[in-house]
Amino acid sequence: MIKLQEYKEGEVVLPEGQLGTGFCILESGTLEVIRDNRVLSEIDMKGAIFGELSEILGMKRDAAIRAKTVAQVRHVEESIADIVTKNPKVALKLIRTLGRRLYRMNKIAPRGDSDFNIFKKADGSKVLDATDNTIRILVVDDKPNIIKQLTDMFALSNWQVEGAKDEQCALDACEHSHYSAILISMALPGDSAIDLRRKLKTNHRVLNTPVVGMIVMGDQTAQRKALDSGFADCITKPFDQNKTDAVMYKVMNLDSSARYFKFVEDYLLFDLPEELSPFVINDIKENMDQRIRNTINEGILKLIIDVSSLEDVEEEAIEVVGEFSEKIEDMKLPMRGAIIATGEDAEMWNNLDGCENWAICENLEEAKMSFDREVEEED
C-alpha cells in the first residue's frame, strides 16, 4: 500500500522509537533527521528514500523525521522483503541510498561534535555544548541500599548513577537516556536479569552499552549464567572498591590511571590515593610510562605529586613516588617538580632519587607558586 501525505512545517513524519515497516519517499520539501534534540542531517532531494532501516535491522527507529518546510511524502507500507521480491531493482536503490548515507556519516565522524559543534539543536537555539563526557551508569536492583552503595563508590570517580527497581523501569530509562554501563542484579525475580539484557540489545540507545551482572560472592552458578547470556562481566556483593572499579574501567574501556593523573592548567597532577592496595599500586605503575609520554606530548614540564591524603607514609607510597621520579630522572627530562606533603616528615621526600631539588609545599597553590619562584631564581 502506498499513500501520499502532506506535512506542515514542524510536523513529525516518522516518530522516534517505533518499529517501522517499508520505507518513505520524499516528493517535495525538506525534512530534518533529529536524535536527542540534535539535527543530524536534512533530506531535500526529490525521490530520496528514508525510514527503511527500522525494518531492515529489526529495531525501533533511533531518530525522528520532521518536516522543516511544507513537504509531501509517499509512505510505502508494504514489507521490504515483499517489495524486493516483486521488484529486485528496489534492492539496488536501497543499497545505493544506504551507501551514500554511510559515506556522508564517515566524513562527519572524524571531525567529532565536541570540537566542531556540527550538530545543531532541533529547537533552533544555539549550538549544543557537546563537551560533557560524564560517565552515567544505570543500576538495576530492587534493593535501594545496593544502589546507594554503588552511588557512593562511583562518586569517587565522578560517575553519575541512576537506579531502576525492576525490568520495566530500566527499559523506560533506556528509552530516553544513554548510559556508559548498565549493572543488573542477577537476583531479580525469575529470569528478569537475562530477559532485560536481551531486550536492551534491541534498543538503539544502549545497543553497544556494556551490561554487567551483580552476583553474591561465591555464587558461581549466577556468574556462569550471566556470562553465558552475554553479560560483559560480573561484580560481586559485598562490593570491593578496587575490584569493582577494575571491572568497570575494563568493560567501559577507560584508562583507569586517569583517577590518579590529571592535566590541570600547565602541570600534571599526580594525586596519590589514600588507600594503596596492591591493585592500586600495580595500576599506577603499569601506567607510569604512558603518563610520562602523554605529559611530554602535551608540552608540559611541570609535575605536582600530592601525598597529603596519606595519614601514614608507608613503604608502598615511598616506592611509588620514588619509581615515578626515577623514571623522569633516567629519561633526563627537564621537568620541574613539587610535592604537596604535610607533617613533620614532609621534608623526607627530598631524600628520594630524582626529588632532591623538588619543592615541598603544604597545598596546591603553594606548589604552583614554587614554579614561579624557580623561574625568578634562574633569571
N, C-alpha and C positions, 0 to 999 in steps of 0.2 A: 504493500500500500504506500502511495506517495501523495503527500499533501503539501500545498504551498501555503505558507503563513507569513503574514506581515507583522513586524515588530516596531514599536515606537522606541525612540531614544531612551536608553536606560532599562528596557525590559530584558528579562533573562530568557535566553533562547534555550540553553541546556543548563539545568542546575547542577551544582556540585553534589557528590555523594550518592547519586543514583546509578543503578546498573542499567546500561542502555542496550538497545537493540538497533541494528542497522547503522545509518550514518546520515549526515545532513549535507546539503549543497547550497552554497551561497549564490543567490541570484542577483542581488544588488545590495548596496550599502556597505557599512564597515562594522565589524564585530570586534570585541575585546576578549582575550583569554585571561581570566582572573583566578589567582590562587593566593590564599592568605592575604587578601586585600592588595595584592600586587598585580599590576598589569604585565603579564609575561610577554604577550605579543598581540598583534592585530591580524584580523583576517579581512582582506579587502579585495581579493581577486575573484571576479565572477567565475563560477564553476569550481571554486575551491571546496574540497571535501574536508569535513571535520566531524568529530564526535564518534569516530569509528573504533577508537582504542578500547573503549569500555567493553564492547562485545568481544573484540579480538583477544584481549587479555583476561576476560572474565572478571574484571574488577570494577568497583564503583568509580565513577568519574572523579578525578582528583582536581579538577578545575571547573569553573563555571564559564559559560559563554554568554556574553551580554552585548546587546546592540549599542554601539557607540553612536550610530546615526540611525535614521529610519532604514530598515533593512527587510529584504524578502528572502526567506529560506525555504528550501524544499526538504521535507523530512521523509527519508526513505526508511520505513518502519519494518521492512522485511529483514530476516536474519541475513547476515553477510554470507554465511555458508550457502544458503539457497540462491542468493543473488549471483555469487561467483559460479555456482554450478550451472546456472542458466546462461550466464554471460561471462566467460573467462577473462574478457578484456577489462572487466571491472577490477579484477585482481591486480592487473598491471597498473591501473590507475591508482589503486590504494598503495601499492609498493612505492610508486614514484612520489606520492604525497608524503608517506612516512619518511622516505629518503631525504626529501627537501627539508622536512621538519627537523630531522636529526642533524643534517648539515648546518642548519641555522643555529640550533642549540649548541652544537660543538664549537661554533665560532664565539658564542657568548660565554660558555663555561670557563675558558681560561682567564677571562677578564675578571670574573668574580663580581659579586654585587657590593661587597664591603668597600672596595677601592673606587668603583666607578658609579655606584648607585644607579645601575642601568634599569632597574625595575621601579616604576612609579606607583604611587598609591592609587588604588582604584577609585577613591572618592575625590580625586583631583587635588588633594592637598600636597604639601611639599614632599620631596623625595624621602623615602624611608631611610632611617638610620639603621643600616644592616650590620653594625659592628657589635651587636650583642651576641656574645658567644657563650652565654650562660648554659651550664650543664643542668638539664632538667631530668629528673628521674621519677617515674611512676612506680609506686609501691602498692601492690595488690595483696591485701591481707585483712582478714576480719578482726584482727587484734590491734586496737588503737595503740597499745604500748609498743608493738613492733614498729609501727610507722613512726612513732615519736623517737624511738631509739635510732633508727636509720636517719631521721631528720637531723638529729643532733650530731651523729657521726659524720654525715656528709657535709654538714655546715663547716667543718674544719677545712674542707677543700673548696668551700664557696659554691657547693652544688645545691640546687633547689629540689625539694622533694614534694610531690603531691601524692595523696593517699586515695585508694579506692577500696571499698569494703568487699566488693564482690565482682563477678564477671561483668554484669551489666554496667556497673559504674565505670569499670575500666574501659569497656567498649565506648561508652558515651564520652569519656575523657579524650580518647584517641580520635574521635570524630572531629574534634575541634583543636587539638594541640599536637605538637611534635615533641618527642622525648628522645633523650640521648641513650637511655636504657630503661627497661621495664623489669621490675622484680615481682615474681609471682610466688606466693606461698604454695608449696606442694600439699599443704594440709587443708586446703579448701575442700569443701564437701565433694564427694564422688570424684569424677574426673574433670572437675571445673578448671583446674590449672592447665591440663592438657588441651581441653576444648578451647580455652581462652587463647592459648598460644597459637593454635591453629587458626582461629578467627582473626587474630591480629595480623596474620600474614596475608589477609585479603584486603587490608586497609592500607591505602597508598601512603598515608602519613607515617606509618610505623612499619612499613614493609621491610625495611632494612635495619630496623632498630634491634639491637641485641636483647634477647629475653633471657633472664637469669632466674633459676629456681631457688627458692629458700627452703631448706630442709633442716630437720633436727639433727644435731651432731650424732653420727653413728648410724643414721638411717640409710643404709646402702641401697635398700630397695627403692626408696623415693629418689635417690640420686640417679640410679640406673634408669628408672622410669623417665626422669626428666631428660637425661642426655639422649636416651633412645628416641624421645619425642621431638628432638630438635632444639632443646634449650642450649644456649651458648655455653653455660657453665652453671655452677651452683655455689651458693654461700650457705654457711651453717649457723644455726641458732644454738646457743647464745653467740652473738656476733663478736668476733675479734677484729679490732680496728684495722690492724695491719693486714690480716689475711683477706678481710672484706675489701679493703682498698686495693689490694693486689689483683683480685678478681675483676673489680670494676674498671680499673685502669686498663687491664688487658682486654676485656671484651669491648670497651669503647675505643680501643686503640689510641689511648692518650699517653703522653710522656709523664710517667709517674714522678720523675725528678722535678717537674715544674713546681711541686709543692715546696721545694727547698731552694731552688734557684730562680730568681726573677730579675729581669731587667727593669730598673727604675731610674728614670731620668738618664744620666750618663754613667751609671755604675751598675755592676752586678751585685745583687744582694743574696748572700748565702745564709739562709736562716736555719740554724741547726735546731731540729725539733727537740722538745723537752724529753721525749721518750726515745731512746736509741736502742731499739730492739735489733736482733740480728738481721731481720728483714729490711729495716730502715737503713742500717749501715751498708748492707750489700746494695740496696737500691741507690744510695748516694754514690758509692764507689764505682758502680758499674756505669754511671752517667757522668762522672767527673770529666773524662776526656772530651766527650761530646759537648759538655757545657763550656769548657775552656775554648774549644774550637768555635762554638757559636759566639762566644764573647769577642774573640778576635775578629770573626767575620762581621760583627756589628760595629767594629771600630772602637770598642770600649776598653779602656785601660785602667779602670778603677774597680776595686773589689772591696766589698764590706762583708765581713763574716760576723754574724750576730749569734753569740753564745750566751746571751743574758738570760735566756729562758731556763737554762740548766741550773737546777737547785744545787746539785753537787757535780763537780767536774770529775768525771770518771775517766779511766784509761781509754775507753772507746771514743769519747769525744776528742780527746787529745790526738788519738790516732787518725781520726777522720780529718780534722783540721790540718794536722801535720802532713798527711799524704797529699792534701789539696795544695798546700803551699809549696811542698817539694816539687810537685808536678810543674807548677808555674816557674819555679826557680830552675829546674832542669831544662825547661824549654827556653830559658833565657828571655822570657817575655818582659817587656818594660812596663809591667803593671805595678800600680801603687795600691797598697792595701791598708785596711784599718779593721780593727776588731772591737766589737761592742761587748764589753765584759764589765761586770761589777764585782765588788767584794775585795777582800784583802789579797787574794791570789790573782787578781786580774793581770798584773804585770808578768806573770809566769808565761803567758802566751808568747812573749817575745823570745823565750828560750827555744821555740821550735825552729827548725831549719826553714829558712825562707821567710820567717816572720820577724827576724831580728830588728828590722827598721820600720815595722808597721806601727801605726798609732794605736794606742789602747784608749778607747773612749767609753763614756758611760751611756751614751744614747746615739740615735741615728743622726741628729742634727750636728752633734759634735764630730762625728765621724766624717760627715760631708765637709765640715769646715776644715778638718785636718788636711784635706787635699789642697784646699786653697792656701793654707799656710806653707805647705811644701813647695808650691809654685813660687810663692813670695820669697822663700828662703833661697831657692835656686836662682831667682833673678838677682 
